[in-house]
Amino acid sequence: MARDRAEETAPLFADPNMDFKKEPQTSSCKKLLPFLFFQLLLSLLILAYIRHVWLEPLQQHETCIDKKPSGITILLWSWPFRIAFNFSKCSSLFNVHDCHFTINQNWYPKADAVIVHHRDACYSRNLPPHPRPPSQLWIWFNLESPSHSPNLGFMDNQFNLTMTYRRDSGIFTPYGWLEVLDHPQKVTVPPKSKLVAWVVSNWNPSFYRAKYYEELKKYIKVDVYGQHHLPLPKDKHFSTLRQYKFYLSFENSIHEDYITEKVWKNAFLSMAVPIVLGPPRKNYEHFMPPDSFIHVEDFSSAQELAAFLQELDKDDLQYQNFFRWRSWLKPAGEMSWGIYYCQACRALQTKTMQYTVVPQLSKWFK
């Protein structure tokens, strides 16, 4: 708008045919002053609008994230999967001092730790610059299994701390966990009108889990939700799955400690009994009671598993035995990126970290 106005009035200054001698100089100046005042006012209004609509929200975000910290500063080298989120207040989650989180890479020289999310660096090879500032931690963060973690070799000799779902990580960030209740509680199993459900977004017929499902469905009905299957709106997720007695918590790959939201969220938070396909039973029992889940390896075939589920469907008392653990334990709430990063904040305050470069990350994470 300001530029259009300026172009309209340009002949006052540029037209060679205009006769300036027809009016005294003072008269021209008097006409020019209102125009300049109008231009100034218009510019101030435009700047005020830009500041209100664009700059103030950004400045507020920076104030929240990038104000001068009094404790630990943690730099996220990028948003995970390039998706921004709201940082959580770690003091309310884990009873620790709040950390100063930032995504502003100008903080790099003075950050106590830099967290690099694997999937956002493995292809672009975008890592913080060397040399690493003295005593700074480079944290390799990855929640995917080794089967879905490409270019691991590029990460060798780069990081001095790991942050994954594995128990032997420097910072342990599982997909979920069980918390001990202050007092035992009475467990009420909600009414169930359906038998077995499965939510799968990454459908691949060649995966072992898909082959097992194809065999299982010959003997028992399984309702499948997700891409290429029944729709499951986000706001109907829990209410839909709570109708089922059992949930197929089938992992997309089998690795130690790789126990994902398929158990913690889709089954436990929906009050369904998880039927797990993943690492061995003993590995699951590191994280949850042995009578809280059913493992496919406990049965010689899918047909035998189906027969067991049909037996439980007819025996309420036997079925309810899978909920006894809930009288003294409860699953943690739904996970978020903010919680994962607060786990790093807590670990940096409560552990003595070793500044040791991980020489062969590709060998360790397999």
C-alpha positions as CSV (number, residue, x, y, z in Angstrom):
1,M,0.0,0.0,0.0
2,A,2.8,2.4,0.9
3,R,4.6,1.7,-2.3
4,D,1.5,2.2,-4.4
5,R,0.9,5.6,-2.8
6,A,4.5,6.6,-3.4
7,E,4.2,5.7,-7.1
8,E,1.1,7.7,-7.4
9,T,2.8,10.8,-6.0
10,A,6.1,10.3,-7.8
11,P,5.4,13.0,-10.5
12,L,5.6,15.7,-7.8
13,F,9.3,14.9,-7.7
14,A,10.2,13.5,-11.1
15,D,8.1,15.0,-13.9
16,P,10.5,17.1,-16.0
17,N,7.5,19.0,-17.6
18,M,6.3,20.4,-14.4
19,D,6.7,24.1,-13.9
20,F,8.1,24.8,-10.5
21,K,8.2,28.5,-11.1
22,K,4.4,28.8,-11.0
23,E,4.3,28.7,-7.2
24,P,6.7,30.0,-4.7
25,Q,9.0,27.4,-3.0
26,T,7.3,27.8,0.4
27,S,3.9,26.8,-1.2
28,S,5.4,23.6,-2.5
29,C,6.9,22.8,0.9
30,K,3.5,23.3,2.6
31,K,1.9,20.8,0.2
32,L,4.7,18.3,0.8
33,L,4.5,18.3,4.6
34,P,1.0,16.7,4.8
35,F,2.1,14.0,2.4
36,L,5.2,13.2,4.3
37,F,3.2,13.1,7.6
38,F,0.7,10.7,6.0
39,Q,3.5,8.5,4.7
40,L,5.1,8.4,8.2
41,L,1.8,7.6,9.8
42,L,1.1,4.8,7.3
43,S,4.5,3.3,7.8
44,L,4.1,3.3,11.6
45,L,0.7,1.6,11.2
46,I,2.2,-1.1,9.0
47,L,5.1,-1.7,11.4
48,A,2.7,-2.0,14.3
49,Y,0.6,-4.5,12.4
50,I,3.6,-6.7,11.5
51,R,4.9,-6.5,15.1
52,H,1.5,-7.6,16.5
53,V,0.8,-10.4,14.0
54,W,4.3,-11.8,13.4
55,L,7.0,-10.6,15.8
56,E,5.3,-10.6,19.1
57,P,4.3,-14.4,19.0
58,L,7.9,-15.2,18.0
59,Q,9.3,-13.0,20.7
60,Q,7.1,-14.6,23.3
61,H,8.2,-18.0,22.2
62,E,11.8,-16.9,22.4
63,T,11.3,-15.5,25.9
64,C,9.9,-18.8,27.0
65,I,12.7,-20.8,25.5
66,D,15.7,-18.6,25.2
67,K,15.8,-16.3,28.3
68,K,19.0,-16.4,30.3
69,P,19.0,-19.7,32.2
70,S,20.1,-20.2,35.7
71,G,20.6,-24.0,35.4
72,I,21.3,-26.5,32.6
73,T,20.9,-25.4,29.0
74,I,19.8,-28.1,26.5
75,L,19.9,-27.3,22.8
76,L,17.7,-29.3,20.4
77,W,19.7,-29.3,17.2
78,S,16.3,-29.6,15.3
79,W,12.7,-30.3,16.1
80,P,12.1,-34.1,16.0
81,F,10.7,-34.9,12.6
82,R,10.7,-31.1,12.0
83,I,7.6,-30.8,14.0
84,A,7.5,-28.1,16.8
85,F,6.0,-28.8,20.2
86,N,5.5,-27.1,23.5
87,F,8.2,-27.8,26.1
88,S,7.0,-29.4,29.3
89,K,7.7,-28.0,32.8
90,C,10.2,-30.6,34.0
91,S,9.9,-29.6,37.7
92,S,6.2,-30.6,37.7
93,L,6.9,-33.9,35.9
94,F,9.9,-35.2,37.7
95,N,10.5,-33.0,40.8
96,V,13.8,-31.6,39.4
97,H,14.9,-28.1,38.5
98,D,13.7,-26.8,35.2
99,C,16.1,-26.9,32.3
100,H,16.5,-24.2,29.7
101,F,15.5,-25.7,26.4
102,T,16.2,-24.0,23.1
103,I,16.2,-24.7,19.4
104,N,18.2,-21.5,18.7
105,Q,21.6,-22.7,17.4
106,N,23.2,-19.5,18.6
107,W,23.2,-21.1,22.0
108,Y,25.5,-23.9,20.8
109,P,28.8,-22.6,22.2
110,K,27.4,-22.3,25.7
111,A,24.9,-25.2,25.8
112,D,25.6,-27.9,28.4
113,A,24.1,-30.5,26.1
114,V,23.1,-30.8,22.4
115,I,20.4,-33.4,21.5
116,V,20.5,-34.7,17.9
117,H,17.4,-36.7,16.8
118,H,18.7,-39.5,14.6
119,R,16.0,-39.4,11.9
120,D,16.6,-35.6,11.3
121,A,20.4,-36.0,10.9
122,C,21.0,-39.4,9.4
123,Y,20.2,-38.4,5.8
124,S,21.1,-34.7,5.8
125,R,24.2,-35.4,8.0
126,N,23.5,-32.1,9.7
127,L,25.5,-32.3,13.0
128,P,26.8,-29.6,15.3
129,P,30.2,-28.2,14.2
130,H,33.5,-29.4,15.6
131,P,35.3,-28.9,17.8
132,R,32.8,-29.7,20.6
133,P,33.0,-27.1,23.3
134,P,34.7,-28.4,26.5
135,S,32.5,-30.5,28.7
136,Q,29.6,-30.3,26.3
137,L,27.5,-33.4,25.8
138,W,26.4,-34.5,22.4
139,I,23.3,-36.7,23.0
140,W,22.2,-39.2,20.3
141,F,18.4,-39.5,20.6
142,N,16.6,-42.3,18.8
143,L,13.3,-44.1,19.5
144,E,13.3,-46.2,16.4
145,S,14.5,-49.8,16.3
146,P,17.9,-50.7,14.6
147,S,15.8,-52.0,11.7
148,H,14.5,-48.5,11.0
149,S,17.6,-46.5,11.9
150,P,19.5,-45.9,8.6
151,N,23.1,-44.6,8.3
152,L,24.2,-45.5,11.8
153,G,27.8,-45.7,10.7
154,F,27.8,-41.9,10.1
155,M,27.1,-41.5,13.8
156,D,30.3,-43.3,14.9
157,N,32.8,-41.3,17.0
158,Q,30.4,-38.3,17.2
159,F,28.5,-38.6,20.4
160,N,29.4,-39.0,24.1
161,L,25.9,-39.9,25.4
162,T,23.0,-42.1,24.1
163,M,19.3,-41.5,24.7
164,T,17.0,-44.4,23.6
165,Y,14.4,-46.9,24.7
166,R,17.2,-49.3,25.6
167,R,17.9,-49.9,29.3
168,D,21.7,-49.7,28.7
169,S,21.4,-46.2,27.2
170,G,23.1,-43.2,29.0
171,I,19.6,-41.7,29.2
172,F,16.8,-44.3,29.3
173,T,13.7,-43.0,27.5
174,P,11.2,-45.9,27.3
175,Y,7.9,-45.7,25.4
176,G,6.1,-46.1,28.8
177,W,6.4,-47.5,32.3
178,L,4.4,-48.5,35.3
179,E,4.1,-46.4,38.4
180,V,3.5,-47.7,41.9
181,L,0.3,-46.4,43.5
182,D,0.4,-44.7,46.9
183,H,-2.5,-47.0,48.0
184,P,-4.0,-50.2,46.6
185,Q,-7.1,-49.5,44.6
186,K,-10.1,-51.6,43.5
187,V,-9.9,-52.6,39.9
188,T,-13.0,-52.4,37.7
189,V,-12.8,-53.8,34.2
190,P,-15.0,-51.8,31.9
191,P,-17.7,-53.7,29.9
192,K,-16.3,-55.4,26.7
193,S,-18.5,-56.1,23.7
194,K,-15.7,-57.1,21.2
195,L,-12.8,-59.5,21.3
196,V,-9.6,-58.6,19.4
197,A,-8.4,-55.3,17.9
198,W,-5.3,-54.3,16.0
199,V,-4.2,-50.8,14.9
200,V,-1.6,-50.8,12.2
201,S,-0.4,-47.8,10.1
202,N,2.6,-49.4,8.4
203,W,1.0,-52.3,6.7
204,N,3.5,-54.7,5.0
205,P,2.3,-58.2,4.1
206,S,5.9,-59.5,4.2
207,F,6.4,-58.6,7.9
208,Y,6.3,-61.4,10.3
209,R,3.5,-59.7,12.3
210,A,1.3,-59.5,9.2
211,K,1.9,-63.2,8.5
212,Y,1.0,-64.1,12.0
213,Y,-2.2,-62.1,11.8
214,E,-3.2,-63.8,8.6
215,E,-2.9,-67.1,10.3
216,L,-4.7,-66.0,13.5
217,K,-7.7,-64.6,11.7
218,K,-8.5,-68.0,10.3
219,Y,-9.6,-69.0,13.8
220,I,-10.8,-65.9,15.5
221,K,-12.2,-62.5,14.4
222,V,-9.7,-59.6,14.5
223,D,-10.9,-56.0,13.8
224,V,-8.0,-54.1,12.1
225,Y,-7.8,-50.3,12.2
226,G,-5.5,-47.9,10.4
227,Q,-4.3,-47.3,6.9
228,H,-6.0,-49.6,4.3
229,H,-8.3,-50.9,7.1
230,L,-11.1,-49.6,9.4
231,P,-10.9,-45.8,10.1
232,L,-10.0,-44.8,13.7
233,P,-10.4,-41.0,14.3
234,K,-8.0,-39.6,16.8
235,D,-10.7,-38.5,19.2
236,K,-12.3,-42.0,19.1
237,H,-9.0,-43.9,19.7
238,F,-9.5,-44.9,23.4
239,S,-13.2,-45.2,23.4
240,T,-13.0,-47.6,20.4
241,L,-10.3,-49.8,21.8
242,R,-11.8,-49.9,25.3
243,Q,-14.6,-52.1,23.7
244,Y,-12.1,-54.9,23.1
245,K,-10.9,-57.6,25.5
246,F,-7.6,-58.0,23.7
247,Y,-5.2,-55.9,21.6
248,L,-2.5,-57.2,19.2
249,S,0.6,-55.3,20.4
250,F,2.7,-56.5,17.4
251,E,6.0,-54.7,16.9
252,N,7.3,-53.8,13.5
253,S,10.7,-55.4,14.3
254,I,12.1,-57.5,17.1
255,H,14.9,-56.1,19.2
256,E,15.8,-56.0,22.9
257,D,13.7,-53.6,24.9
258,Y,11.8,-52.4,21.8
259,I,8.4,-52.3,23.5
260,T,6.4,-49.4,22.1
261,E,3.2,-47.5,22.5
262,K,1.4,-50.6,21.1
263,V,1.6,-52.0,24.6
264,W,1.7,-48.8,26.8
265,K,-0.9,-46.8,25.0
266,N,-3.1,-48.9,22.7
267,A,-3.5,-51.7,25.2
268,F,-2.8,-50.6,28.8
269,L,-4.3,-47.1,28.5
270,S,-7.3,-48.7,26.7
271,M,-7.8,-51.3,29.5
272,A,-7.3,-54.2,27.0
273,V,-5.0,-57.2,27.5
274,P,-2.0,-56.9,25.2
275,I,-1.1,-59.9,23.0
276,V,2.6,-59.2,22.3
277,L,4.8,-60.1,19.5
278,G,8.3,-58.7,19.9
279,P,11.3,-59.6,22.1
280,P,11.2,-62.7,24.3
281,R,8.8,-62.9,27.3
282,K,11.7,-62.4,29.8
283,N,12.4,-59.0,28.2
284,Y,8.8,-57.9,28.6
285,E,8.9,-59.0,32.2
286,H,11.6,-56.4,32.9
287,F,9.0,-53.8,32.3
288,M,5.7,-55.3,33.4
289,P,4.2,-58.1,35.5
290,P,4.2,-61.5,33.8
291,D,0.4,-61.8,34.2
292,S,-0.3,-58.4,32.6
293,F,0.1,-59.7,29.0
294,I,-0.1,-62.7,26.7
295,H,3.0,-63.6,24.5
296,V,2.6,-65.4,21.2
297,E,5.6,-67.5,22.0
298,D,3.7,-69.1,24.8
299,F,1.7,-71.0,22.2
300,S,2.8,-73.5,19.6
301,S,0.6,-72.0,16.9
302,A,-1.8,-69.2,16.1
303,Q,-4.6,-71.7,16.3
304,E,-3.7,-72.6,19.9
305,L,-3.6,-68.9,20.8
306,A,-7.0,-68.4,19.3
307,A,-8.4,-71.3,21.3
308,F,-7.0,-69.7,24.5
309,L,-8.6,-66.3,23.7
310,Q,-11.9,-67.9,23.1
311,E,-11.6,-69.7,26.5
312,L,-10.9,-66.4,28.2
313,D,-13.9,-64.8,26.5
314,K,-16.2,-67.4,28.2
315,D,-14.5,-67.2,31.6
316,D,-14.7,-63.7,33.2
317,L,-12.8,-64.7,36.4
318,Q,-9.9,-66.0,34.4
319,Y,-9.9,-63.0,32.1
320,Q,-9.9,-60.6,35.1
321,N,-6.8,-62.1,36.4
322,F,-4.9,-60.1,33.8
323,F,-6.0,-56.9,35.6
324,R,-4.9,-57.8,39.2
325,W,-1.6,-55.9,38.8
326,R,-3.6,-52.7,38.4
327,S,-4.5,-52.7,42.1
328,W,-1.0,-51.6,42.9
329,L,0.4,-50.3,39.6
330,K,-0.7,-47.9,36.9
331,P,0.6,-47.2,33.4
332,A,2.1,-43.7,33.0
333,G,0.1,-41.4,30.9
334,E,0.4,-40.9,27.2
335,M,4.0,-40.0,26.2
336,S,5.0,-36.7,24.4
337,W,8.2,-35.2,23.1
338,G,8.1,-32.8,26.0
339,I,8.3,-35.7,28.5
340,Y,11.1,-37.4,26.6
341,Y,13.2,-34.2,26.7
342,C,12.4,-33.7,30.4
343,Q,13.8,-37.2,31.0
344,A,17.1,-35.9,29.6
345,C,16.8,-32.8,31.9
346,R,16.3,-35.1,34.9
347,A,19.2,-37.4,33.9
348,L,21.6,-34.5,33.5
349,Q,20.8,-33.4,37.1
350,T,20.6,-36.7,38.9
351,K,23.4,-38.7,37.2
352,T,27.2,-38.4,37.0
353,M,27.6,-38.3,33.2
354,Q,30.7,-39.8,31.6
355,Y,32.2,-37.7,28.8
356,T,33.2,-40.7,26.7
357,V,32.8,-40.7,22.9
358,V,30.8,-43.6,21.6
359,P,33.3,-45.1,19.1
360,Q,31.0,-47.5,17.2
361,L,27.4,-46.5,17.7
362,S,26.5,-48.8,14.7
363,K,27.8,-51.8,16.6
364,W,26.3,-50.9,20.0
365,F,22.8,-50.2,18.6
366,K,21.9,-53.4,16.8
